[in-house]
Amino acid sequence: MKKAVLFAFLLSLSLAGAAAPSGEVTRQYANEVTRKLTEQLALDEGRYLQMRRLVYEHLVQAAEIDTQYADDKAVHDQKQQALQAEFAAQLKTVLTEAQYTRYTNLAINLLADSSTHKQP
């Protein structure tokens, strides 16, 4: 579970640049992210469509939280964490066990890459 929440958190960080207002820009970014995940996870068409919907909804909700709680970091972080946990739970219903394992492994690799590129 920790890995799933961690990856969802990392995904939101990588998507933070896309936390633009909902609409066509967000939809296009959701499509781009989903295409990348499709390559990494070998999603079939049905799972691709479900993943695209989940990613888009996640982006919209994250942007709403960013806007609504911009002045309250503690509440903002709490809401984002809850959103990440919900996203991880939804992914478990969409992905096969093997795909979900690959997804969490991607998170570990993203975390390792981001920690090695941080400046002291």
Secondary structure, 3 states (H helix, E strand, C coil): CHHHHHHHHHHHHHHHHHCCCCCHHHHHHHHHHHHHHHHHHCCCHHHHHHHHHHHHHHHHHHHHHHHHCCCCHHHHHHHHHHHHHHHHHHHHHHCCHHHHHHHHHHHHHHHHHHHHCCCC
